[in-house]
């Protein structure tokens, strides 16, 4: 499933150290090319548009292959090696974003678990189209995670960390992306 480099003990140790000092880790090309292509085929599956004007607009995706891949024991074990403990559960949300979609920072956004991760499925994406994942930490600079296929972003799940997806504007045309968001406990 994973690119071989991310299974090496030295790499996992470096990721663990970055996690401990910064509270977040960004990884490009987490999955092997074959695995990424296989899972990407199911990422744009059937979904249901959900909207709440003061909070979000996106499509919830149903993709059993993604739920299996990101919720399985291998992912729990790998995340545990970075977070420094055993992972019991991973709750997943699969969201499809296209023109006009977004999420907003909201006071009702609650922090659960010990960490949250975001995995991106995307074709070529231009930053001028919007859609950037922003992770905001109180009294600190906002982290911007650009939309790029096979990108993984792991962040502490605390009250001071909140995330949102920038509005996807008309320049995106018919281009879309899918984010797998996981809450790790």
VEXROPA-917963 format. One record per atom (N, C-alpha, C): residue number from 1; residue in three letters; atom name; x, y, z. Coordinates in steps of 0.2 Angstrom, whole numbers, padded with zeros to 4 digits. Layout:
 seq type atom    xx    yy    zz
 NUM  ALA   CA     X     Y     Z
...
% end
This chain:
 seq type atom    xx    yy    zz
   1  UNK    N  0004 -0006  0000
   1  UNK   CA  0000  0000  0000
   1  UNK    C  0004  0006  0000
   2  UNK    N  0009  0007  0005
   2  UNK   CA  0013  0013  0005
   2  UNK    C  0019  0013  0001
   3  UNK    N  0021  0019 -0001
   3  UNK   CA  0028  0019 -0005
   3  UNK    C  0033  0016  0000
   4  UNK    N  0038  0012 -0002
   4  UNK   CA  0043  0009  0002
   4  UNK    C  0046  0013  0006
   5  UNK    N  0048  0019  0004
   5  UNK   CA  0052  0024  0009
   5  UNK    C  0049  0025  0015
   6  UNK    N  0042  0026  0015
   6  UNK   CA  0038  0027  0021
   6  UNK    C  0038  0021  0026
   7  UNK    N  0040  0016  0024
   7  UNK   CA  0040  0010  0028
   7  UNK    C  0047  0009  0032
   8  UNK    N  0052  0012  0030
   8  UNK   CA  0058  0012  0032
   8  UNK    C  0059  0014  0040
   9  UNK    N  0062  0011  0044
   9  UNK   CA  0062  0013  0051
   9  UNK    C  0065  0020  0052
  10  UNK    N  0070  0022  0048
  10  UNK   CA  0073  0029  0048
  10  UNK    C  0068  0034  0046
  11  UNK    N  0064  0033  0041
  11  UNK   CA  0059  0037  0039
  11  UNK    C  0054  0038  0044
  12  UNK    N  0051  0033  0047
  12  UNK   CA  0046  0033  0052
  12  UNK    C  0049  0037  0058
  13  UNK    N  0055  0036  0060
  13  UNK   CA  0058  0040  0065
  13  UNK    C  0058  0047  0064
  14  UNK    N  0060  0049  0058
  14  UNK   CA  0060  0056  0056
  14  UNK    C  0053  0059  0056
  15  UNK    N  0048  0055  0054
  15  UNK   CA  0041  0058  0054
  15  UNK    C  0039  0059  0061
  16  UNK    N  0041  0054  0065
  16  UNK   CA  0039  0054  0072
  16  UNK    C  0042  0060  0076
  17  UNK    N  0048  0062  0074
  17  UNK   CA  0052  0068  0077
  17  UNK    C  0048  0074  0075
  18  UNK    N  0047  0074  0068
  18  UNK   CA  0043  0080  0066
  18  UNK    C  0037  0081  0069
  19  UNK    N  0033  0076  0070
  19  UNK   CA  0026  0076  0073
  19  UNK    C  0027  0079  0080
  20  UNK    N  0032  0076  0084
  20  UNK   CA  0033  0078  0091
  20  UNK    C  0035  0086  0091
  21  UNK    N  0039  0088  0087
  21  UNK   CA  0041  0095  0087
  21  UNK    C  0036  0100  0084
  22  UNK    N  0033  0098  0079
  22  UNK   CA  0029  0103  0075
  22  UNK    C  0021  0102  0076
  23  UNK    N  0019  0096  0077
  23  UNK   CA  0012  0094  0078
  23  UNK    C  0009  0093  0072
  24  UNK    N  0012  0093  0066
  24  UNK   CA  0010  0091  0060
  24  UNK    C  0015  0088  0055
  25  UNK    N  0013  0084  0050
  25  UNK   CA  0018  0081  0045
  25  UNK    C  0014  0081  0039
  26  UNK    N  0018  0083  0033
  26  UNK   CA  0015  0083  0027
  26  UNK    C  0020  0078  0023
  27  UNK    N  0016  0074  0019
  27  UNK   CA  0020  0068  0015
  27  UNK    C  0017  0068  0008
  28  UNK    N  0021  0069  0003
  28  UNK   CA  0019  0068 -0004
  28  UNK    C  0021  0061 -0006
  29  UNK    N  0017  0058 -0010
  29  UNK   CA  0018  0051 -0013
  29  UNK    C  0018  0046 -0008
  30  UNK    N  0013  0046 -0003
  30  UNK   CA  0012  0042  0002
  30  UNK    C  0011  0035  0000
  31  UNK    N  0006  0034 -0005
  31  UNK   CA  0005  0027 -0008
  31  UNK    C  0009  0026 -0014
  32  UNK    N  0010  0019 -0015
  32  UNK   CA  0014  0017 -0021
  32  UNK    C  0009  0020 -0027
  33  UNK    N  0013  0020 -0032
  33  UNK   CA  0009  0023 -0038
  33  UNK    C  0003  0018 -0040
  34  UNK    N  0005  0012 -0040
  34  UNK   CA -0001  0007 -0042
  34  UNK    C -0007  0007 -0037
  35  UNK    N -0005  0008 -0031
  35  UNK   CA -0011  0008 -0026
  35  UNK    C -0014  0015 -0026
  36  UNK    N -0011  0020 -0028
  36  UNK   CA -0014  0027 -0028
  36  UNK    C -0019  0026 -0034
  37  UNK    N -0017  0024 -0040
  37  UNK   CA -0021  0023 -0046
  37  UNK    C -0027  0019 -0045
  38  UNK    N -0026  0013 -0041
  38  UNK   CA -0031  0008 -0040
  38  UNK    C -0037  0012 -0035
  39  UNK    N -0035  0015 -0030
  39  UNK   CA -0039  0019 -0026
  39  UNK    C -0043  0025 -0029
  40  UNK    N -0039  0028 -0033
  40  UNK   CA -0042  0034 -0036
  40  UNK    C -0048  0032 -0041
  41  UNK    N -0048  0026 -0043
  41  UNK   CA -0053  0024 -0048
  41  UNK    C -0060  0024 -0044
  42  UNK    N -0059  0023 -0037
  42  UNK   CA -0066  0023 -0033
  42  UNK    C -0067  0029 -0030
  43  UNK    N -0062  0034 -0029
  43  UNK   CA -0063  0040 -0026
  43  UNK    C -0068  0044 -0028
  44  UNK    N -0070  0044 -0035
  44  UNK   CA -0075  0048 -0038
  44  UNK    C -0081  0044 -0038
  45  UNK    N -0083  0040 -0033
  45  UNK   CA -0089  0036 -0033
  45  UNK    C -0095  0040 -0032
  46  UNK    N -0100  0036 -0031
  46  UNK   CA -0107  0039 -0030
  46  UNK    C -0107  0043 -0023
  47  UNK    N -0110  0049 -0024
  47  UNK   CA -0110  0053 -0018
  47  UNK    C -0117  0057 -0017
  48  UNK    N -0117  0061 -0012
  48  UNK   CA -0123  0065 -0011
  48  UNK    C -0121  0072 -0009
  49  UNK    N -0123  0077 -0012
  49  UNK   CA -0122  0084 -0011
  49  UNK    C -0125  0086 -0004
  50  UNK    N -0121  0089  0000
  50  UNK   CA -0123  0092  0006
  50  UNK    C -0121  0099  0007
  51  UNK    N -0126  0103  0009
  51  UNK   CA -0124  0110  0010
  51  UNK    C -0127  0113  0016
  52  UNK    N -0124  0118  0019
  52  UNK   CA -0126  0122  0024
  52  UNK    C -0122  0128  0023
  53  UNK    N -0126  0133  0021
  53  UNK   CA -0123  0140  0019
  53  UNK    C -0117  0143  0023
  54  UNK    N -0119  0142  0030
  54  UNK   CA -0114  0145  0035
  54  UNK    C -0108  0141  0037
  55  UNK    N -0108  0135  0034
  55  UNK   CA -0103  0130  0036
  55  UNK    C -0099  0126  0030
  56  UNK    N -0103  0124  0025
  56  UNK   CA -0100  0119  0020
  56  UNK    C -0104  0118  0014
  57  UNK    N -0101  0116  0009
  57  UNK   CA -0104  0113  0003
  57  UNK    C -0099  0109 -0001
  58  UNK    N -0101  0102 -0001
  58  UNK   CA -0097  0097 -0004
  58  UNK    C -0101  0091 -0005
  59  UNK    N -0099  0086 -0009
  59  UNK   CA -0102  0080 -0010
  59  UNK    C -0099  0074 -0005
  60  UNK    N -0103  0071 -0001
  60  UNK   CA -0101  0065  0003
  60  UNK    C -0100  0059 -0002
  61  UNK    N -0095  0056 -0002
  61  UNK   CA -0093  0050 -0006
  61  UNK    C -0094  0044 -0003
  62  UNK    N -0097  0039 -0006
  62  UNK   CA -0097  0032 -0003
  62  UNK    C -0092  0028 -0007
  63  UNK    N -0087  0026 -0004
  63  UNK   CA -0082  0022 -0008
  63  UNK    C -0079  0017 -0003
  64  UNK    N -0082  0011 -0003
  64  UNK   CA -0080  0005  0001
  64  UNK    C -0072  0004  0001
  65  UNK    N -0069  0004 -0005
  65  UNK   CA -0062  0003 -0006
  65  UNK    C -0058  0008 -0002
  66  UNK    N -0060  0014 -0002
  66  UNK   CA -0056  0019  0002
  66  UNK    C -0057  0018  0010
  67  UNK    N -0063  0017  0012
  67  UNK   CA -0064  0015  0019
  67  UNK    C -0060  0009  0021
  68  UNK    N -0060  0004  0017
  68  UNK   CA -0056 -0001  0019
  68  UNK    C -0048  0000  0019
  69  UNK    N -0046  0004  0014
  69  UNK   CA -0038  0005  0014
  69  UNK    C -0036  0010  0019
  70  UNK    N -0040  0015  0021
  70  UNK   CA -0038  0020  0026
  70  UNK    C -0040  0018  0033
  71  UNK    N -0044  0013  0034
  71  UNK   CA -0046  0011  0040
  71  UNK    C -0043  0004  0043
  72  UNK    N -0039  0001  0038
  72  UNK   CA -0037 -0005  0040
  72  UNK    C -0031 -0005  0045
  73  UNK    N -0029 -0011  0047
  73  UNK   CA -0024 -0012  0052
  73  UNK    C -0017 -0009  0050
  74  UNK    N -0015 -0010  0044
  74  UNK   CA -0009 -0007  0041
  74  UNK    C -0008  0000  0042
  75  UNK    N -0014  0004  0041
  75  UNK   CA -0014  0011  0042
  75  UNK    C -0014  0013  0049
  76  UNK    N -0017  0009  0053
  76  UNK   CA -0017  0010  0061
  76  UNK    C -0010  0009  0063
  77  UNK    N -0007  0004  0061
  77  UNK   CA  0000  0002  0063
  77  UNK    C  0005  0007  0061
  78  UNK    N  0005  0009  0055
  78  UNK   CA  0009  0015  0052
  78  UNK    C  0008  0021  0056
  79  UNK    N  0002  0023  0057
  79  UNK   CA  0001  0030  0060
  79  UNK    C  0003  0029  0068
  80  UNK    N  0002  0023  0071
  80  UNK   CA  0004  0022  0078
  80  UNK    C  0012  0023  0078
  81  UNK    N  0016  0021  0073
  81  UNK   CA  0023  0022  0073
  81  UNK    C  0025  0029  0073
  82  UNK    N  0021  0033  0070
  82  UNK   CA  0022  0040  0070
  82  UNK    C  0020  0044  0076
  83  UNK    N  0014  0042  0078
  83  UNK   CA  0011  0046  0084
  83  UNK    C  0014  0043  0091
  84  UNK    N  0017  0038  0091
  84  UNK   CA  0020  0035  0097
  84  UNK    C  0015  0031  0101
  85  UNK    N  0010  0028  0098
  85  UNK   CA  0006  0024  0102
  85  UNK    C  0001  0020  0098
  86  UNK    N -0003  0016  0101
  86  UNK   CA -0008  0011  0098
  86  UNK    C -0014  0015  0095
  87  UNK    N -0016  0014  0089
  87  UNK   CA -0022  0017  0086
  87  UNK    C -0027  0012  0087
  88  UNK    N -0033  0014  0090
  88  UNK   CA -0039  0010  0091
  88  UNK    C -0043  0010  0085
  89  UNK    N -0045  0017  0083
  89  UNK   CA -0050  0018  0078
  89  UNK    C -0048  0023  0074
  90  UNK    N -0051  0023  0067
  90  UNK   CA -0050  0028  0063
  90  UNK    C -0057  0030  0060
  91  UNK    N -0060  0036  0061
  91  UNK   CA -0066  0037  0058
  91  UNK    C -0065  0041  0052
  92  UNK    N -0068  0039  0046
  92  UNK   CA -0067  0042  0040
  92  UNK    C -0073  0046  0037
  93  UNK    N -0071  0052  0033
  93  UNK   CA -0076  0055  0030
  93  UNK    C -0073  0056  0023
  94  UNK    N -0077  0055  0017
  94  UNK   CA -0074  0056  0011
  94  UNK    C -0078  0061  0007
  95  UNK    N -0075  0067  0005
  95  UNK   CA -0078  0073  0003
  95  UNK    C -0075  0074 -0004
  96  UNK    N -0080  0076 -0009
  96  UNK   CA -0078  0077 -0016
  96  UNK    C -0080  0085 -0017
  97  UNK    N -0075  0089 -0019
  97  UNK   CA -0075  0096 -0020
  97  UNK    C -0075  0098 -0027
  98  UNK    N -0079  0102 -0029
  98  UNK   CA -0079  0105 -0036
  98  UNK    C -0081  0112 -0036
  99  UNK    N -0082  0115 -0042
  99  UNK   CA -0084  0122 -0042
  99  UNK    C -0089  0124 -0037
 100  UNK    N -0088  0129 -0033
 100  UNK   CA -0093  0131 -0029
 100  UNK    C -0093  0128 -0022
 101  UNK    N -0089  0123 -0021
 101  UNK   CA -0089  0120 -0014
 101  UNK    C -0083  0123 -0010
 102  UNK    N -0084  0122 -0003
 102  UNK   CA -0080  0125  0002
 102  UNK    C -0082  0122  0009
 103  UNK    N -0078  0123  0014
 103  UNK   CA -0079  0122  0021
 103  UNK    C -0077  0129  0024
 104  UNK    N -0080  0131  0030
 104  UNK   CA -0078  0137  0033
 104  UNK    C -0076  0135  0040
 105  UNK    N -0072  0139  0043
 105  UNK   CA -0070  0139  0051
 105  UNK    C -0077  0140  0054
 106  UNK    N -0078  0136  0059
 106  UNK   CA -0084  0137  0063
 106  UNK    C -0083  0135  0070
 107  UNK    N -0086  0139  0075
 107  UNK   CA -0086  0138  0082
 107  UNK    C -0088  0131  0084
 108  UNK    N -0093  0129  0081
 108  UNK   CA -0095  0122  0082
 108  UNK    C -0091  0116  0081
 109  UNK    N -0086  0118  0077
 109  UNK   CA -0081  0113  0075
 109  UNK    C -0077  0110  0081
 110  UNK    N -0078  0103  0082
 110  UNK   CA -0075  0100  0088
 110  UNK    C -0069  0096  0086
 111  UNK    N -0065  0096  0091
 111  UNK   CA -0059  0092  0090
 111  UNK    C -0060  0085  0093
 112  UNK    N -0059  0080  0090
 112  UNK   CA -0059  0073  0092
 112  UNK    C -0053  0069  0091
 113  UNK    N -0052  0064  0095
 113  UNK   CA -0046  0060  0094
 113  UNK    C -0040  0063  0096
 114  UNK    N -0034  0060  0094
 114  UNK   CA -0027  0062  0095
 114  UNK    C -0025  0066  0089
 115  UNK    N -0027  0064  0083
 115  UNK   CA -0025  0067  0077
 115  UNK    C -0030  0067  0071
 116  UNK    N -0029  0071  0066
 116  UNK   CA -0033  0071  0060
 116  UNK    C -0028  0070  0054
 117  UNK    N -0031  0067  0049
 117  UNK   CA -0027  0067  0043
 117  UNK    C -0031  0068  0037
 118  UNK    N -0028  0071  0032
 118  UNK   CA -0031  0072  0026
 118  UNK    C -0027  0069  0020
 119  UNK    N -0030  0065  0016
 119  UNK   CA -0027  0062  0010
 119  UNK    C -0030  0065  0004
 120  UNK    N -0027  0067 -0001
 120  UNK   CA -0030  0070 -0007
 120  UNK    C -0029  0066 -0013
 121  UNK    N -0035  0065 -0017
 121  UNK   CA -0035  0062 -0023
 121  UNK    C -0036  0068 -0028
 122  UNK    N -0032  0069 -0033
 122  UNK   CA -0033  0074 -0038
 122  UNK    C -0029  0073 -0044
 123  UNK    N -0032  0076 -0049
 123  UNK   CA -0028  0076 -0056
 123  UNK    C -0024  0083 -0055
 124  UNK    N -0022  0086 -0061
 124  UNK   CA -0018  0092 -0061
 124  UNK    C -0023  0097 -0057
 125  UNK    N -0020  0101 -0053
 125  UNK   CA -0024  0106 -0049
 125  UNK    C -0020  0113 -0049
 126  UNK    N -0023  0118 -0051
 126  UNK   CA -0020  0125 -0051
 126  UNK    C -0022  0128 -0045
 127  UNK    N -0018  0131 -0041
 127  UNK   CA -0019  0135 -0035
 127  UNK    C -0024  0140 -0036
 128  UNK    N -0024  0143 -0042
 128  UNK   CA -0029  0149 -0043
 128  UNK    C -0036  0147 -0043
 129  UNK    N -0037  0140 -0043
 129  UNK   CA -0044  0138 -0043
 129  UNK    C -0047  0138 -0036
 130  UNK    N -0043  0139 -0031
 130  UNK   CA -0045  0138 -0024
 130  UNK    C -0045  0131 -0022
 131  UNK    N -0048  0130 -0017
 131  UNK   CA -0048  0123 -0014
 131  UNK    C -0043  0121 -0009
 132  UNK    N -0038  0126 -0008
 132  UNK   CA -0033  0124 -0003
 132  UNK    C -0035  0123  0004
 133  UNK    N -0032  0117  0007
 133  UNK   CA -0034  0116  0013
 133  UNK    C -0030  0120  0018
 134  UNK    N -0033  0124  0022
 134  UNK   CA -0030  0128  0027
 134  UNK    C -0031  0125  0034
 135  UNK    N -0026  0125  0038
 135  UNK   CA -0026  0122  0045
 135  UNK    C -0023  0128  0049
 136  UNK    N -0028  0130  0053
 136  UNK   CA -0027  0136  0057
 136  UNK    C -0025  0135  0064
 137  UNK    N -0020  0137  0067
 137  UNK   CA -0019  0136  0074
 137  UNK    C -0019  0143  0077
 138  UNK    N -0023  0144  0083
 138  UNK   CA -0023  0150  0086
 138  UNK    C -0016  0153  0088
 139  UNK    N -0015  0159  0087
 139  UNK   CA -0009  0163  0088
 139  UNK    C -0003  0160  0084
 140  UNK    N -0004  0157  0079
 140  UNK   CA  0001  0155  0074
 140  UNK    C -0001  0156  0067
 141  UNK    N  0004  0155  0063
 141  UNK   CA  0003  0156  0056
 141  UNK    C -0002  0150  0053
 142  UNK    N -0006  0152  0048
 142  UNK   CA -0011  0147  0045
 142  UNK    C -0006  0142  0041
 143  UNK    N -0007  0136  0041
 143  UNK   CA -0004  0131  0037
 143  UNK    C -0008  0131  0030
 144  UNK    N -0005  0131  0024
 144  UNK   CA -0009  0130  0018
 144  UNK    C -0006  0124  0015
 145  UNK    N -0011  0119  0014
 145  UNK   CA -0009  0113  0011
 145  UNK    C -0012  0113  0004
 146  UNK    N -0008  0113 -0001
 146  UNK   CA -0010  0114 -0008
 146  UNK    C -0013  0107 -0010
 147  UNK    N -0018  0107 -0015
 147  UNK   CA -0021  0101 -0018
 147  UNK    C -0016  0098 -0023
 148  UNK    N -0014  0092 -0021
 148  UNK   CA -0010  0088 -0025
 148  UNK    C -0012  0081 -0024
 149  UNK    N -0012  0077 -0029
 149  UNK   CA -0014  0070 -0028
 149  UNK    C -0009  0066 -0024
 150  UNK    N -0011  0061 -0020
 150  UNK   CA -0006  0057 -0016
 150  UNK    C -0003  0061 -0011
 151  UNK    N -0006  0066 -0008
 151  UNK   CA -0003  0070 -0003
 151  UNK    C -0007  0069  0003
 152  UNK    N -0003  0068  0009
 152  UNK   CA -0005  0066  0015
 152  UNK    C -0003  0071  0020
 153  UNK    N -0008  0074  0024
 153  UNK   CA -0006  0079  0029
 153  UNK    C -0009  0076  0036
 154  UNK    N -0005  0076  0041
 154  UNK   CA -0007  0074  0048
 154  UNK    C -0006  0079  0053
 155  UNK    N -0011  0081  0057
 155  UNK   CA -0011  0086  0062
 155  UNK    C -0014  0084  0068
 156  UNK    N -0011  0087  0074
 156  UNK   CA -0014  0086  0080
 156  UNK    C -0021  0088  0080
 157  UNK    N -0025  0084  0084
 157  UNK   CA -0032  0085  0085
 157  UNK    C -0033  0089  0092
 158  UNK    N -0032  0095  0092
 158  UNK   CA -0033  0099  0098
 158  UNK    C -0038  0105  0096
 159  UNK    N -0041  0108  0101
 159  UNK   CA -0045  0114  0100
 159  UNK    C -0042  0119  0096
 160  UNK    N -0036  0121  0097
 160  UNK   CA -0033  0127  0094
 160  UNK    C -0031  0125  0086
 161  UNK    N -0032  0119  0084
 161  UNK   CA -0031  0118  0077
 161  UNK    C -0038  0117  0073
 162  UNK    N -0039  0121  0068
 162  UNK   CA -0045  0120  0065
 162  UNK    C -0044  0121  0057
 163  UNK    N -0048  0117  0053
 163  UNK   CA -0046  0117  0046
 163  UNK    C -0052  0119  0042
 164  UNK    N -0051  0122  0036
 164  UNK   CA -0056  0123  0031
 164  UNK    C -0053  0122  0024
 165  UNK    N -0058  0121  0019
 165  UNK   CA -0056  0121  0012
 165  UNK    C -0058  0128  0009
 166  UNK    N -0054  0131  0006
 166  UNK   CA -0055  0137  0002
 166  UNK    C -0060  0136 -0003
 167  UNK    N -0064  0141 -0004
 167  UNK   CA -0069  0141 -0010
 167  UNK    C -0066  0139 -0016
 168  UNK    N -0069  0134 -0020
 168  UNK   CA -0067  0132 -0026
 168  UNK    C -0071  0136 -0031
 169  UNK    N -0067  0141 -0035
 169  UNK   CA -0070  0146 -0039
 169  UNK    C -0072  0143 -0046
 170  UNK    N -0074  0147 -0050
 170  UNK   CA -0077  0146 -0057
 170  UNK    C -0071  0144 -0062
 171  UNK    N -0065  0146 -0060
 171  UNK   CA -0059  0144 -0064
 171  UNK    C -0058  0136 -0064
 172  UNK    N -0060  0133 -0059
 172  UNK   CA -0059  0126 -0059
 172  UNK    C -0063  0122 -0064
 173  UNK    N -0068  0125 -0067
 173  UNK   CA -0072  0122 -0072
 173  UNK    C -0075  0115 -0070
 174  UNK    N -0073  0110 -0073
 174  UNK   CA -0076  0103 -0071
 174  UNK    C -0071  0099 -0067
 175  UNK    N -0065  0102 -0066
 175  UNK   CA -0060  0099 -0062
 175  UNK    C -0062  0098 -0054
 176  UNK    N -0061  0092 -0051
 176  UNK   CA -0063  0091 -0045
 176  UNK    C -0057  0087 -0041
 177  UNK    N -0058  0087 -0034
 177  UNK   CA -0053  0083 -0030
 177  UNK    C -0057  0080 -0025
 178  UNK    N -0054  0075 -0022
 178  UNK   CA -0058  0071 -0016
 178  UNK    C -0053  0071 -0010
 179  UNK    N -0055  0072 -0004
 179  UNK   CA -0051  0072  0002
 179  UNK    C -0054  0067  0006
 180  UNK    N -0050  0062  0008
 180  UNK   CA -0051  0058  0014
 180  UNK    C -0049  0061  0020
 181  UNK    N -0054  0062  0025
 181  UNK   CA -0052  0065  0031
 181  UNK    C -0053  0059  0037
 182  UNK    N -0048  0058  0041
 182  UNK   CA -0048  0053  0046
 182  UNK    C -0047  0056  0053
 183  UNK    N -0051  0054  0057
 183  UNK   CA -0050  0056  0064
 183  UNK    C -0047  0050  0068
 184  UNK    N -0041  0050  0071
 184  UNK   CA -0038  0045  0074
 184  UNK    C -0038  0045  0081
 185  UNK    N -0040  0039  0084
 185  UNK   CA -0041  0039  0092
 185  UNK    C -0037  0033  0094
% end
